[in-house]
Amino acid sequence: QVQLVESGGGLVQPGGSLRLSCVASGLALNYYSVAWFRQAPGNEREGVSCISSINFSEDWTDVKDSVKGRFTITRDKVKSTVSLQMNNLKPEDTAVYFCATGGPAIPGCRYSNADEYDYWGQGTQVTVSS
């Protein structure tokens, strides 16, 4: 049984930073692309960032334009975890953040369609507020 667990969410003031982590059991996360999605109340789930499987291209990443320069996705191959470093957080970043894997086996990665991902964590709340 595949399980993903996110951690690192919390309450932070605007301009602050958080680091989210995603760990998996039941599969070797290094060999799957991983994406981060978020969902704010009343909004649809949206893709934020993704990182490729090591099978195809090492450390190929993509990030949503609205968070470019503030969010960075990385993979720790030794610990088999994927992290999302979020800096200069804004109130509009407030959402539940989910990691997902089991998506399309492609060179690179994509986060345009949440339905492409088979496995999801339970989510971690990020609240940006003064």
C-alpha atoms as one frame of an Amber mdcrd trajectory, in Angstrom:
protein
   0.000   0.000   0.000   1.400   3.351  -1.065   1.286   6.205   1.416   2.562
   9.739   1.089   3.005  11.966   4.097   3.584  15.715   3.961   5.028  17.749
   6.778   6.277  21.243   7.458   3.158  23.335   7.129   2.169  25.988   9.617
   1.346  29.607  10.271   3.823  32.179   9.025   3.806  35.926   8.550   3.987
  37.444   5.078   7.560  37.372   3.878   8.340  34.307   5.932   9.488  30.865
   4.859   8.408  27.269   5.233   9.845  24.016   4.003   7.448  21.227   3.143
   8.603  17.636   2.895   7.055  14.571   1.306   7.990  11.014   2.199   6.592
   7.830   0.778   6.140   4.250   1.846   5.222   1.421  -0.466   7.182   2.752
  -3.426  10.644   4.060  -4.229   9.945   7.759  -4.524  13.206   8.459  -6.376
  11.877   6.585  -9.402   8.714   8.635  -9.715   8.074  12.215 -10.620   6.580
  14.152  -7.730   4.350  17.187  -7.837   3.109  19.634  -5.261  -0.444  20.892
  -5.519  -2.369  23.283  -3.350  -6.003  23.994  -2.684  -7.382  27.094  -1.044
 -10.957  27.222   0.288 -13.403  27.621  -2.555 -10.726  27.068  -5.184  -9.814
  24.157  -7.363  -6.664  22.199  -6.677  -3.796  23.725  -8.627  -0.346  22.502
  -9.471   2.554  24.421  -8.011   5.734  22.570  -8.858   7.122  19.217  -9.924
  10.376  17.309 -10.156  11.251  14.508 -12.511  12.009  10.908 -11.727  15.698
  10.084 -11.695  14.914   7.510 -14.398  14.753  10.146 -17.095  16.493  13.354
 -16.273  18.172  14.270 -13.099  16.659  17.191 -11.220  14.431  18.443 -14.017
  11.994  20.761 -12.308   9.149  23.077 -13.147   7.370  25.690 -11.076   4.240
  27.766 -11.471   4.883  31.305 -12.668   3.238  32.926  -9.652   5.706  31.280
  -7.286   8.777  31.330  -9.509  11.742  32.764  -7.656  10.094  32.064  -4.302
   9.448  28.297  -4.325  12.068  25.655  -5.011  11.490  21.928  -5.309  14.319
  19.536  -4.527  14.860  15.838  -4.099  17.044  14.165  -1.501  17.987  10.919
  -3.169  19.587   9.486  -0.046  16.545  10.072   2.152  14.146   9.510  -0.766
  12.192  12.634   0.036  11.003  15.632  -1.957  10.862  19.086  -0.437   9.296
  22.379  -1.366  11.154  25.380  -0.017   8.819  28.356   0.100  10.285  31.802
   0.664   8.764  35.261   0.725   5.361  33.789   1.379   2.283  35.828   0.582
  -1.262  35.621   1.936  -2.407  34.245  -1.410  -0.158  31.223  -0.835  -2.469
  30.144   1.966  -3.800  26.684   1.136  -3.574  23.018   1.927  -0.521  21.671
   0.142  -0.433  18.129  -1.194   2.342  16.054  -2.643   1.455  13.568  -5.326
   3.203  10.857  -7.259   2.427   8.014  -9.619   1.919  10.433 -12.468   2.805
  10.140 -16.135   6.062   8.361 -16.896   7.566  11.063 -19.059  10.941  12.725
 -19.365  10.641  15.708 -17.098   7.435  16.298 -15.203   4.195  18.232 -15.323
   1.613  19.436 -12.821  -1.108  20.702 -15.123  -3.545  17.899 -14.378  -4.063
  16.530 -10.882  -6.029  13.600 -12.309  -2.806  12.220 -13.778  -1.470  11.437
 -10.305  -2.441   8.221  -8.583  -1.075   8.701  -5.074  -1.675  11.622  -2.754
  -0.764  12.653   0.727  -3.282  13.934   3.236  -2.098  17.502   2.859  -0.487
  20.034   5.148  -1.964  23.432   5.934   0.017  26.554   5.085  -1.375  29.811
   6.430   0.259  33.126   5.637  -1.129  35.861   7.799  -0.028  38.718   9.986
